[in-house]
């Protein structure tokens, strides 16, 4: 059972300098997330560089995450596959390893139409008893999951939530108007998180939380407690960092932030490359300025 409320970090995958999994550093970040009070962990998302992980590596990450986390918060596996068959295989893997839920993207590399999208999600949902959060991000993944699609998907009782990443805050209200409490809503875009939460979103699948867990959880708590003036001040401080989440190089940017806060390293897996030169200096300045101003 997942409540789908609160902060769910889309955790980064840590690598060593020779491109192996760095489980020790991965565990350090997980421990910091738990200490800050997050409400769930998502493994193998976009920030987790899912597209370049092998099934064996996903298995090792899930097993290690479960060792660190136990039953303290739900562990959720992201599924982003090109074929329905492989997606079902990943769902079975998640179930066998003790995952508590799934996050599902539409099929990768092929833009499905309405019927194909609904069939893809329902086929996977019917193959498992794990609770599911649908990831709706037409900006980056080209397929929009419409209200009409969600109406059909509600026939699957284990489709319980949506990661709302259309970047349209008004969609929070549209979803609530259509589905009420039946479909939990988690904001998936850092730069509109406060707006989405104030309009009734249940939670936040966050990116910069990987480097700033305490600040992210505090912002969520302030908003849900109605402390809007204090929340606005924190949000204004946070915004230059949150904007790192909406760039194609969000993985590199957030990993640099993790490095600066002692919760990660800059190592990424090719074809991504670590930041260099003017770009690295520019992003580093944003991060370091935020860290410095937070200490004043």
C-alpha positions in Angstrom: 0.0 0.0 0.0 1.4 3.4 -1.0 -0.3 6.6 0.1 1.3 8.6 -2.8 1.7 11.7 -0.6 4.8 13.7 0.1 8.3 13.8 -1.4 9.5 11.0 -3.7 13.1 11.6 -4.8 13.9 10.4 -8.3 17.3 9.2 -7.0 20.4 9.4 -9.2 22.5 6.3 -10.0 26.0 6.7 -8.6 29.0 5.5 -10.7 32.7 5.1 -10.0 35.4 6.6 -12.2 35.6 3.3 -14.1 31.9 3.2 -14.8 30.8 0.7 -12.2 27.9 1.2 -9.8 29.0 3.1 -6.7 26.7 1.4 -4.1 28.5 3.0 -1.1 27.7 6.5 -2.4 24.3 5.5 -3.5 23.6 4.3 0.1 25.0 7.5 1.5 22.5 9.5 -0.5 19.6 7.2 0.4 20.5 7.6 4.1 20.4 11.4 3.8 17.0 11.2 2.1 15.6 9.0 4.9 17.0 11.3 7.5 15.4 14.3 5.9 12.0 12.6 6.0 11.2 11.8 2.4 8.1 9.6 1.8 9.3 7.2 -1.0 12.2 6.5 -3.3 12.1 6.0 -7.1 14.9 4.0 -8.6 15.9 4.0 -12.2 14.1 7.1 -13.4 15.3 9.7 -15.9 17.6 11.1 -13.2 18.7 7.5 -12.5 19.9 7.2 -16.1 17.5 4.3 -16.7 18.2 4.1 -20.4 21.8 3.1 -19.9 21.3 0.6 -17.0 21.3 -3.1 -17.5 18.7 -5.3 -15.9 21.4 -6.7 -13.7 22.3 -3.2 -12.5 18.7 -2.4 -11.8 18.5 -5.5 -9.7 21.5 -4.6 -7.7 20.2 -1.1 -7.1 16.8 -2.3 -6.0 18.4 -4.9 -3.7 20.7 -2.4 -2.1 18.0 0.2 -1.7 15.8 -2.3 0.0 18.7 -3.2 2.4 19.1 0.4 3.3 15.4 1.4 3.4 13.7 -1.8 4.5 10.0 -0.9 5.1 10.6 2.7 6.2 9.3 4.2 2.9 8.2 2.6 -0.4 10.8 1.7 -3.0 9.4 2.3 -6.5 11.0 1.1 -9.8 10.6 3.2 -12.9 9.8 1.3 -16.1 10.8 3.0 -19.3 10.9 0.4 -22.1 10.4 0.2 -25.8 8.3 -3.0 -25.8 5.3 -4.2 -23.7 7.0 -7.6 -23.2 10.1 -6.0 -21.6 8.0 -3.7 -19.5 6.1 -6.7 -18.1 9.4 -8.4 -17.4 10.6 -5.4 -15.5 7.4 -5.4 -13.5 7.9 -9.0 -12.6 11.5 -8.3 -11.6 10.3 -5.5 -9.3 7.8 -7.7 -7.7 10.3 -10.5 -7.1 12.8 -8.1 -5.5 10.3 -6.6 -3.1 9.6 -3.3 -4.7 6.5 -1.6 -3.3 5.3 0.0 -6.6 6.0 1.0 -10.2 6.3 4.2 -12.1 5.4 3.7 -15.8 6.4 5.8 -18.8 4.7 5.4 -22.2 6.6 3.2 -24.7 10.0 4.6 -25.6 11.1 5.3 -29.2 7.6 4.9 -30.6 4.8 7.5 -30.2 1.7 5.5 -29.5 -1.8 6.7 -30.3 -4.7 6.7 -27.8 -5.6 3.0 -28.2 -2.0 1.8 -28.1 -1.1 3.9 -25.0 -4.1 2.7 -23.0 -3.5 -0.9 -24.1 0.2 -0.6 -23.1 -0.6 0.6 -19.6 -3.5 -1.7 -19.0 -1.5 -4.8 -20.2 1.3 -4.0 -17.7 -1.1 -3.1 -14.9 -3.0 -6.4 -15.4 0.3 -8.4 -15.2 1.1 -7.2 -11.6 -0.5 -6.5 -8.3 1.9 -3.7 -7.6 0.5 -0.1 -7.3 1.3 2.1 -10.3 2.0 5.7 -10.9 1.7 6.8 -14.5 4.4 9.3 -15.7 2.8 11.9 -18.0 5.5 14.0 -19.6 4.7 14.9 -23.2 7.4 17.6 -23.3 10.2 15.1 -23.0 8.6 11.8 -24.1 6.1 13.1 -26.8 3.1 11.0 -25.7 0.5 12.9 -23.7 -1.8 10.8 -21.5 -5.1 12.7 -21.8 -8.1 12.9 -19.5 -9.9 10.5 -21.8 -7.0 8.0 -21.6 -7.0 8.2 -17.8 -10.8 7.6 -17.7 -10.1 4.2 -19.4 -7.1 3.5 -17.2 -9.2 3.8 -14.1 -10.6 0.4 -14.8 -7.3 -0.9 -13.5 -7.5 -0.6 -9.7 -3.8 -0.7 -9.2 -3.2 2.5 -11.4 -3.4 4.8 -8.5 -1.4 8.0 -9.2 0.1 10.2 -11.9 3.4 12.0 -12.0 2.1 15.2 -13.6 4.8 16.7 -15.8 2.9 18.4 -18.6 4.1 21.7 -17.0 0.5 22.9 -17.0 -0.4 23.7 -13.4 -4.1 23.9 -14.4 -4.0 20.1 -15.1 -3.9 19.6 -11.3 -7.4 21.1 -11.1 -8.6 19.3 -14.2 -7.5 15.9 -12.8 -9.1 16.7 -9.4 -12.3 17.7 -11.0 -12.5 14.5 -13.1 -11.2 11.9 -10.6 -11.3 13.4 -7.1 -9.4 11.1 -4.7 -9.4 8.2 -7.1 -6.1 9.4 -8.8 -3.4 10.8 -6.6 -1.4 13.6 -8.2 2.4 14.2 -7.8 4.1 17.2 -9.4 7.0 16.0 -11.6 8.5 19.4 -12.4 10.6 21.1 -9.8 9.9 24.7 -11.0 6.2 24.5 -10.5 6.1 22.3 -7.4 4.8 25.0 -4.9 2.1 26.0 -7.3 1.0 22.4 -7.9 1.0 21.6 -4.2 -1.0 24.7 -3.4 -3.6 23.7 -6.0 -4.1 20.3 -4.4 -1.3 18.0 -5.7 -0.7 15.2 -3.2 3.1 15.0 -3.6 6.2 15.9 -5.5 8.5 13.6 -7.5 11.5 15.8 -7.0 14.9 16.1 -8.6 17.0 18.7 -6.7 16.0 16.8 -3.5 18.9 14.5 -4.5 21.3 17.3 -3.4 19.0 19.2 -1.1 16.8 16.7 0.8 16.2 18.8 3.9 15.2 21.9 2.0 12.8 20.0 -0.3 11.0 18.2 2.6 10.8 21.5 4.5 9.2 23.3 1.6 6.6 20.5 1.2 5.9 20.6 4.9 5.5 24.4 5.0 3.1 24.4 2.0 1.0 21.6 3.5 0.9 23.3 6.9 -0.3 26.5 5.2 2.8 28.5 6.1 2.8 30.2 2.8 4.9 33.3 3.5 7.8 31.2 4.8 7.3 28.7 2.0 7.5 31.5 -0.6 10.8 32.7 0.8 12.3 29.2 0.7 10.9 28.7 -2.8 12.5 31.9 -4.1 15.8 30.8 -2.7 15.4 27.4 -4.2 14.3 28.5 -7.7 17.7 28.9 -9.4 18.5 25.4 -8.3 15.1 24.0 -9.3 15.6 25.3 -12.8 18.5 22.8 -13.2 15.7 20.1 -13.3 14.2 21.3 -16.6 17.3 21.2 -18.8 18.3 18.3 -21.1 21.5 18.0 -18.9 19.5 17.8 -15.7 21.4 14.6 -14.8 24.8 16.3 -15.0 23.6 19.5 -13.3 22.0 17.7 -10.4 24.9 15.4 -10.0 27.2 18.4 -9.8 24.9 19.8 -7.1 25.1 16.4 -5.2 28.9 16.7 -5.4 28.9 20.1 -3.9 26.6 19.0 -1.0 28.6 15.9 -0.4 25.9 13.5 -1.5 27.2 12.3 -4.8 29.7 12.6 -7.6 29.8 14.0 -11.1 30.4 10.6 -12.8 27.8 9.9 -15.5 27.5 7.1 -18.1 28.1 7.7 -21.8 26.8 9.0 -24.0 26.4 11.6 -21.3 29.7 13.4 -20.4 30.7 15.3 -17.3 30.4 19.1 -17.5 33.5 21.0 -18.5 34.6 24.6 -19.1 32.3 27.6 -19.1 29.1 25.5 -18.7 30.4 23.7 -15.6 31.6 27.0 -14.1 28.2 28.6 -14.8 26.2 25.8 -13.1 28.7 25.5 -10.3 28.3 29.2 -9.6 24.5 28.8 -9.3 24.9 25.9 -6.9 27.6 27.5 -4.8 25.7 30.8 -4.6 22.7 29.0 -3.3 24.7 27.1 -0.7 26.4 30.2 0.5 23.2 32.2 0.8 21.5 29.4 2.7 24.1 29.5 5.3 23.7 33.3 6.0 
